[in-house]
Amino acid sequence: MKFINLHAQQKRIKQRIDARIQKVLESGAYIMGPEVSELERSLEDFSGAKHCVSCANGTDALQLAIMTLGLEQGDAVFCPSFTFAATAEVVPFFNATVIFVDVDTESYNISADSLLDAIALAHRSGLRPKGLIVVDLFGLPADYDKLEAIAANEGLWVISDSAQAFGASYKGQRSGTFGDITTTSFFPAKPLGCYGDGGALFTNDDAMAEVIQSLRVHGKGDHKYENVRVGLNSRLDTIQAAILLEKMAIFEEEIGLRQEVAARYHARLGACNELSVPIVPDHSISVWAQYTIALDGNLNRQLIQSSMQEVSVPTAVYYAIPLHMQKAYRNDAINAGRLPVTEDLASRVLSLPMHPYLSEEDQDQVVEALIEAVG
Ligand SMILES: *Cc1c(COP(=O)(O)O)cnc(C)c1O
């Protein structure tokens, strides 16, 4: 059994993907070919965002967003510590300070109370609160109404790091429409992944979209060899756009299949006393990038993982070391000792195999192995 089975999906659409790739090879438009803008229009339609600009990966998407929104020395940016490294990584390059925020015990996303505490801490430390990077962890949108209200009150820009949640919704709105700019990643294992690196930004703001388009091609002006600002080289390859177009054709259906897999886990594990299953609020639809349970505090996670591996059930831990405890950040005194929920969750979470094509038999095997291991 595979933790994420990308081959099952490929088998389904291989002929169409092959034909698309062949077409790009024959056209020779390997950089910024017509498939790139075709994909961007398709992502706009799907998400409801006014503008989509593709780029080279999800980390660049965050960097392009920050370059667009502005950041400098003395500024503080708030983001969760319970996330992938890329979320916080770009901030130090602008000589700005990352202030990590604790997460909510149920959603694993930023807690509004902890954000308010972190903003107060920034003021006390002589830093200017400047931006908020919200993460939709494991595919579940954060509580944007609450978080955007706090950000508006403080004059913070908001980036929605939706690398794990493109396709998810919150109060009837899809990922891509939250914050000033939403970023996502097409890393192969994400819910919408290509066959290499890829990413995109979304915004409803015309001026920002124009700046992002310029920044991703060396700060170009009206044409390629006129540079009006310092930018990057961060384009999505035409071949990856072509692959994504075929994946978009089945994405809606796959989101539905992910709901079925999650519902089956919920039905079989929801009553188990030794663990808690993920809870999705009524107003949200998760895209289930991960199905992540939290084990009871007195269970030994490593033993559980190895006993499941013995019966060929793979599991993974996202994230065992939260960012504020990583070597890269652990000397930042401002982040020490403030994130009890993050530290507790990091020691107890366990992600189970999850993808749209997970069969009922395989799922039964996961559940049996888990119940046996915790029992
Ligand atoms: C994967 C991921 C990214 C970065 O995406 P890449 O395409 O790998 O650069 C950023 N943030 C989060 C939360 C992610 O999971």
Ligand as a Chemical Component Dictionary entry (heavy atoms), coordinates in Angstrom:
data_LIG
# 
_chem_comp.id                   LIG 
_chem_comp.type                 NON-POLYMER 
_chem_comp.pdbx_formal_charge   0 
_chem_comp.three_letter_code    LIG 
# 
loop_
_chem_comp_atom.comp_id 
_chem_comp_atom.atom_id 
_chem_comp_atom.alt_atom_id 
_chem_comp_atom.type_symbol 
_chem_comp_atom.charge 
_chem_comp_atom.model_Cartn_x 
_chem_comp_atom.model_Cartn_y 
_chem_comp_atom.model_Cartn_z 
_chem_comp_atom.pdbx_ordinal 
LIG C1 C1 C 0 4.380 22.400 0.074  1  
LIG C2 C2 C 0 4.198 23.623 0.835  2  
LIG C3 C3 C 0 4.788 24.849 0.459  3  
LIG C4 C4 C 0 5.822 25.000 -0.623 4  
LIG O1 O1 O 0 5.578 24.446 -1.824 5  
LIG P1 P1 P 0 6.760 24.050 -2.823 6  
LIG O2 O2 O 0 6.053 23.974 -4.134 7  
LIG O3 O3 O 0 7.298 22.737 -2.359 8  
LIG O4 O4 O 0 7.781 25.123 -2.803 9  
LIG C5 C5 C 0 4.467 25.985 1.184  10 
LIG N1 N1 N 0 3.656 25.940 2.244  11 
LIG C6 C6 C 0 3.091 24.787 2.657  12 
LIG C7 C7 C 0 2.168 24.813 3.828  13 
LIG C8 C8 C 0 3.348 23.590 1.981  14 
LIG O5 O5 O 0 2.779 22.464 2.411  15 
# 
loop_
_chem_comp_bond.comp_id 
_chem_comp_bond.atom_id_1 
_chem_comp_bond.atom_id_2 
_chem_comp_bond.value_order 
_chem_comp_bond.pdbx_ordinal 
LIG C1 C2 SING 1  
LIG C2 C3 SING 2  
LIG C2 C8 DOUB 3  
LIG C3 C4 SING 4  
LIG C3 C5 DOUB 5  
LIG C4 O1 SING 6  
LIG O1 P1 SING 7  
LIG P1 O2 DOUB 8  
LIG P1 O3 SING 9  
LIG P1 O4 SING 10 
LIG C5 N1 SING 11 
LIG N1 C6 DOUB 12 
LIG C6 C7 SING 13 
LIG C6 C8 SING 14 
LIG C8 O5 SING 15 
# 
